[in-house]
């Protein structure tokens, strides 16, 4: 399970820590991995509690949570400070997200493969980013369906998709900056089944400073972009 946040990042770290505890407790009690919607609901419930009482500050961060469920396959959820959570095929949060979400509504299609999903995510970043050509400000992670482990794509892997993304995003350039994107690509594939062509995966791409952590034991980090 992977998560990416937009807003007050220390709050995201606390929410990821809570999600990890829930995932570990579920494993110890039921001897099975927690499903991603339960994680999203737990974080949403925590957010909502902090809107009810005087003297406490609501959480100031939204999260995109992505992963692969045993029964549901690839899923992507969005949580926000009000306590609401929703599932999406593709979603962006942060500055510039309105424009990116409009772009995703027009260009996301069911059945896209890995390369197409990564290219679409990078297109969205170029759409609202100051930097229209480089890849140093782009981070992409995937959760593989078979292993159900999150991994970050290398610079070479990102670069292979960046040139086609630049060509396609040139038509919709703006001067806005900084969004988080989550994409659930449900592709039938011959070898794995993919978010993307080698194995139904969920993808999160991020720009600017954010956190990304696994709730089943991964690390939490920050990246400047």
C-alpha positions as a Markdown table, in Angstrom:
| # | Residue | x | y | z |
|---|---|---|---|---|
| 1 | Unk | 0.0 | 0.0 | 0.0 |
| 2 | Unk | 1.3 | 3.4 | -0.9 |
| 3 | Unk | 0.2 | 6.9 | 0.1 |
| 4 | Unk | 1.0 | 10.4 | -1.1 |
| 5 | Unk | -0.1 | 13.6 | 0.6 |
| 6 | Unk | -0.8 | 17.3 | -0.3 |
| 7 | Unk | -1.0 | 19.8 | 2.5 |
| 8 | Unk | 0.7 | 19.9 | 5.9 |
| 9 | Unk | 3.1 | 17.0 | 5.5 |
| 10 | Unk | 3.7 | 16.3 | 9.2 |
| 11 | Unk | 0.0 | 15.5 | 9.5 |
| 12 | Unk | 0.4 | 13.0 | 6.6 |
| 13 | Unk | 3.2 | 11.3 | 8.6 |
| 14 | Unk | 0.9 | 10.8 | 11.6 |
| 15 | Unk | -1.8 | 9.4 | 9.4 |
| 16 | Unk | 0.6 | 7.0 | 7.7 |
| 17 | Unk | 1.8 | 5.8 | 11.1 |
| 18 | Unk | -1.8 | 5.2 | 12.2 |
| 19 | Unk | -2.4 | 3.3 | 8.9 |
| 20 | Unk | 0.7 | 1.1 | 9.6 |
| 21 | Unk | -0.5 | 0.2 | 13.1 |
| 22 | Unk | -3.9 | -0.8 | 11.7 |
| 23 | Unk | -2.3 | -2.9 | 9.0 |
| 24 | Unk | -0.1 | -4.6 | 11.5 |
| 25 | Unk | -2.9 | -5.2 | 13.9 |
| 26 | Unk | -5.1 | -6.7 | 11.1 |
| 27 | Unk | -2.2 | -9.1 | 10.2 |
| 28 | Unk | -1.7 | -10.2 | 13.8 |
| 29 | Unk | -5.4 | -10.7 | 14.6 |
| 30 | Unk | -6.7 | -12.1 | 11.4 |
| 31 | Unk | -3.5 | -13.4 | 9.7 |
| 32 | Unk | -4.3 | -11.6 | 6.5 |
| 33 | Unk | -3.4 | -8.3 | 4.9 |
| 34 | Unk | -5.8 | -5.4 | 5.5 |
| 35 | Unk | -7.9 | -4.1 | 2.6 |
| 36 | Unk | -7.2 | -0.7 | 1.2 |
| 37 | Unk | -10.7 | 0.7 | 1.8 |
| 38 | Unk | -10.4 | -0.2 | 5.5 |
| 39 | Unk | -7.3 | 1.9 | 5.7 |
| 40 | Unk | -8.9 | 4.8 | 3.9 |
| 41 | Unk | -12.0 | 4.6 | 6.2 |
| 42 | Unk | -9.8 | 4.5 | 9.3 |
| 43 | Unk | -7.9 | 7.6 | 8.2 |
| 44 | Unk | -11.2 | 9.3 | 7.3 |
| 45 | Unk | -12.7 | 8.5 | 10.7 |
| 46 | Unk | -9.7 | 9.9 | 12.4 |
| 47 | Unk | -10.0 | 13.1 | 10.3 |
| 48 | Unk | -13.7 | 13.4 | 11.2 |
| 49 | Unk | -13.1 | 13.1 | 14.9 |
| 50 | Unk | -10.8 | 16.1 | 14.8 |
| 51 | Unk | -13.6 | 18.3 | 13.3 |
| 52 | Unk | -16.0 | 17.7 | 16.3 |
| 53 | Unk | -14.3 | 19.1 | 19.3 |
| 54 | Unk | -13.2 | 22.6 | 20.3 |
| 55 | Unk | -9.5 | 22.8 | 21.3 |
| 56 | Unk | -8.2 | 20.4 | 18.6 |
| 57 | Unk | -6.9 | 21.3 | 15.2 |
| 58 | Unk | -8.3 | 19.4 | 12.2 |
| 59 | Unk | -5.7 | 17.6 | 10.1 |
| 60 | Unk | -4.5 | 19.8 | 7.2 |
| 61 | Unk | -3.7 | 17.2 | 4.6 |
| 62 | Unk | -5.4 | 15.1 | 1.9 |
| 63 | Unk | -4.0 | 11.6 | 1.0 |
| 64 | Unk | -4.2 | 9.5 | -2.1 |
| 65 | Unk | -4.0 | 5.8 | -0.9 |
| 66 | Unk | -3.3 | 3.2 | -3.5 |
| 67 | Unk | -2.7 | -0.5 | -3.5 |
| 68 | Unk | -3.9 | -4.0 | -4.6 |
| 69 | Unk | -6.6 | -5.8 | -2.7 |
| 70 | Unk | -6.8 | -9.6 | -2.8 |
| 71 | Unk | -10.4 | -9.5 | -3.9 |
| 72 | Unk | -10.8 | -6.1 | -5.5 |
| 73 | Unk | -7.5 | -5.8 | -7.4 |
| 74 | Unk | -6.1 | -2.3 | -7.9 |
| 75 | Unk | -7.8 | 0.5 | -6.0 |
| 76 | Unk | -7.2 | 4.2 | -5.3 |
| 77 | Unk | -8.9 | 6.2 | -2.5 |
| 78 | Unk | -8.8 | 9.9 | -1.6 |
| 79 | Unk | -9.2 | 11.1 | 2.0 |
| 80 | Unk | -9.6 | 14.7 | 3.0 |
| 81 | Unk | -9.6 | 16.7 | 6.2 |
| 82 | Unk | -13.4 | 16.7 | 6.5 |
| 83 | Unk | -13.5 | 13.0 | 7.1 |
| 84 | Unk | -14.8 | 12.1 | 3.7 |
| 85 | Unk | -13.2 | 9.4 | 1.5 |
| 86 | Unk | -13.9 | 8.3 | -2.0 |
| 87 | Unk | -12.6 | 5.7 | -4.6 |
| 88 | Unk | -11.4 | 6.8 | -8.0 |
| 89 | Unk | -9.8 | 5.4 | -11.1 |
| 90 | Unk | -7.6 | 8.5 | -11.4 |
| 91 | Unk | -7.4 | 11.5 | -9.2 |
| 92 | Unk | -5.1 | 14.4 | -8.4 |
| 93 | Unk | -4.7 | 16.6 | -5.3 |
| 94 | Unk | -2.8 | 19.8 | -4.5 |
| 95 | Unk | -2.2 | 23.0 | -6.4 |
| 96 | Unk | -3.3 | 22.7 | -10.0 |
| 97 | Unk | -5.4 | 19.6 | -9.3 |
| 98 | Unk | -8.6 | 21.0 | -10.8 |
| 99 | Unk | -6.9 | 21.3 | -14.2 |
| 100 | Unk | -5.3 | 17.9 | -13.9 |
| 101 | Unk | -8.5 | 16.2 | -12.9 |
| 102 | Unk | -10.2 | 17.7 | -15.9 |
| 103 | Unk | -7.4 | 16.3 | -18.1 |
| 104 | Unk | -7.7 | 12.9 | -16.4 |
| 105 | Unk | -11.5 | 12.8 | -17.0 |
| 106 | Unk | -10.9 | 13.4 | -20.8 |
| 107 | Unk | -7.8 | 11.1 | -21.2 |
| 108 | Unk | -8.0 | 8.3 | -18.7 |
| 109 | Unk | -9.4 | 5.1 | -20.2 |
| 110 | Unk | -10.1 | 1.7 | -18.7 |
| 111 | Unk | -7.6 | -1.0 | -19.7 |
| 112 | Unk | -4.5 | 1.2 | -20.1 |
| 113 | Unk | -1.2 | -0.6 | -19.6 |
| 114 | Unk | 1.8 | 0.3 | -17.6 |
| 115 | Unk | 3.5 | 2.6 | -20.1 |
| 116 | Unk | 0.3 | 4.4 | -20.9 |
| 117 | Unk | -0.5 | 5.0 | -17.2 |
| 118 | Unk | 3.0 | 6.3 | -16.4 |
| 119 | Unk | 2.9 | 8.5 | -19.5 |
| 120 | Unk | -0.5 | 9.9 | -18.5 |
| 121 | Unk | 0.7 | 10.7 | -15.0 |
| 122 | Unk | 3.8 | 12.5 | -16.4 |
| 123 | Unk | 1.6 | 14.4 | -18.9 |
| 124 | Unk | -0.4 | 15.7 | -16.0 |
| 125 | Unk | 2.7 | 16.9 | -14.2 |
| 126 | Unk | 4.0 | 18.7 | -17.3 |
| 127 | Unk | 0.6 | 20.2 | -17.7 |
| 128 | Unk | 0.8 | 22.2 | -14.5 |
| 129 | Unk | 4.6 | 22.3 | -13.8 |
| 130 | Unk | 7.1 | 25.1 | -14.5 |
| 131 | Unk | 9.5 | 22.6 | -15.8 |
| 132 | Unk | 8.2 | 21.2 | -19.1 |
| 133 | Unk | 11.2 | 19.1 | -20.1 |
| 134 | Unk | 13.1 | 17.6 | -17.2 |
| 135 | Unk | 12.3 | 14.6 | -15.0 |
| 136 | Unk | 14.2 | 15.5 | -11.8 |
| 137 | Unk | 11.0 | 16.9 | -10.3 |
| 138 | Unk | 9.0 | 13.7 | -11.1 |
| 139 | Unk | 8.6 | 10.7 | -8.8 |
| 140 | Unk | 6.6 | 7.7 | -9.7 |
| 141 | Unk | 5.7 | 4.6 | -7.7 |
| 142 | Unk | 3.8 | 1.5 | -8.6 |
| 143 | Unk | 2.2 | -1.4 | -6.5 |
| 144 | Unk | 2.6 | -4.6 | -8.4 |
| 145 | Unk | -0.4 | -7.0 | -8.4 |
| 146 | Unk | 1.5 | -10.2 | -7.9 |
| 147 | Unk | 3.9 | -9.1 | -5.2 |
| 148 | Unk | 1.6 | -6.4 | -3.9 |
| 149 | Unk | 4.7 | -4.4 | -3.0 |
| 150 | Unk | 5.3 | -0.8 | -3.7 |
| 151 | Unk | 8.4 | 0.3 | -5.6 |
| 152 | Unk | 9.7 | 3.6 | -7.0 |
| 153 | Unk | 10.5 | 3.7 | -10.7 |
| 154 | Unk | 14.1 | 4.6 | -11.6 |
| 155 | Unk | 15.0 | 7.7 | -13.4 |
| 156 | Unk | 15.6 | 5.7 | -16.6 |
| 157 | Unk | 12.1 | 4.2 | -16.4 |
| 158 | Unk | 10.6 | 7.6 | -15.9 |
| 159 | Unk | 12.7 | 9.1 | -18.7 |
| 160 | Unk | 11.5 | 6.5 | -21.2 |
| 161 | Unk | 7.9 | 7.8 | -20.8 |
| 162 | Unk | 8.7 | 11.4 | -20.4 |
| 163 | Unk | 9.4 | 12.2 | -24.1 |
| 164 | Unk | 6.0 | 11.0 | -25.3 |
| 165 | Unk | 4.4 | 12.7 | -22.3 |
| 166 | Unk | 6.0 | 16.0 | -23.3 |
| 167 | Unk | 4.8 | 15.7 | -26.8 |
| 168 | Unk | 1.2 | 15.1 | -25.8 |
| 169 | Unk | 1.1 | 17.7 | -23.0 |
| 170 | Unk | 2.5 | 20.5 | -25.1 |
| 171 | Unk | -1.0 | 21.2 | -26.3 |
| 172 | Unk | -2.3 | 22.0 | -22.8 |
| 173 | Unk | 0.5 | 24.0 | -21.2 |
| 174 | Unk | -0.1 | 26.3 | -18.3 |
| 175 | Unk | 2.0 | 28.2 | -15.7 |
| 176 | Unk | 0.5 | 26.4 | -12.7 |
| 177 | Unk | 2.5 | 24.1 | -10.5 |
| 178 | Unk | 2.4 | 21.1 | -8.1 |
| 179 | Unk | -0.1 | 18.3 | -8.0 |
| 180 | Unk | -0.3 | 14.7 | -6.7 |
| 181 | Unk | -1.8 | 12.1 | -9.0 |
| 182 | Unk | -3.1 | 8.6 | -8.4 |
| 183 | Unk | -4.1 | 6.3 | -11.2 |
| 184 | Unk | -5.6 | 2.9 | -11.1 |
| 185 | Unk | -5.0 | 1.1 | -14.4 |
| 186 | Unk | -7.0 | -2.1 | -14.8 |
| 187 | Unk | -5.4 | -3.8 | -17.8 |
| 188 | Unk | -5.7 | -7.4 | -18.8 |
| 189 | Unk | -2.2 | -8.6 | -19.5 |
| 190 | Unk | -0.7 | -11.8 | -20.6 |
| 191 | Unk | 2.1 | -12.1 | -18.0 |
| 192 | Unk | 1.1 | -10.2 | -14.9 |
| 193 | Unk | -1.9 | -7.9 | -15.3 |
| 194 | Unk | -1.0 | -4.3 | -15.0 |
| 195 | Unk | -1.2 | -0.8 | -13.6 |
| 196 | Unk | 0.2 | -1.2 | -16.1 |
| 197 | Unk | 1.5 | -3.8 | -18.8 |
| 198 | Unk | 3.3 | -6.2 | -16.6 |
| 199 | Unk | 0.9 | -6.7 | -13.8 |
| 200 | Unk | -2.3 | -4.8 | -12.7 |
| 201 | Unk | -0.7 | -2.1 | -10.6 |
| 202 | Unk | -1.7 | 1.2 | -9.0 |
| 203 | Unk | 0.4 | 4.3 | -9.7 |
| 204 | Unk | 1.1 | 7.4 | -7.7 |
| 205 | Unk | 3.1 | 10.2 | -9.1 |
| 206 | Unk | 4.1 | 13.2 | -7.1 |
| 207 | Unk | 5.7 | 16.6 | -7.5 |
| 208 | Unk | 6.8 | 19.1 | -4.8 |
| 209 | Unk | 7.5 | 18.0 | -1.2 |
| 210 | Unk | 5.5 | 15.0 | 0.0 |
| 211 | Unk | 5.5 | 11.8 | 1.9 |
| 212 | Unk | 5.2 | 8.3 | 0.6 |
| 213 | Unk | 5.1 | 5.2 | 2.9 |
| 214 | Unk | 3.9 | 1.6 | 3.0 |
| 215 | Unk | 1.5 | 0.7 | 5.7 |
| 216 | Unk | 2.8 | -2.9 | 5.8 |
| 217 | Unk | 6.4 | -2.0 | 6.8 |
| 218 | Unk | 7.8 | 0.4 | 4.2 |
| 219 | Unk | 9.7 | 3.6 | 4.9 |
| 220 | Unk | 8.3 | 7.1 | 5.0 |
| 221 | Unk | 10.3 | 9.7 | 3.1 |
| 222 | Unk | 10.3 | 13.2 | 1.8 |
| 223 | Unk | 11.1 | 14.4 | -1.7 |
| 224 | Unk | 11.6 | 17.9 | -3.0 |
| 225 | Unk | 10.5 | 18.5 | -6.6 |
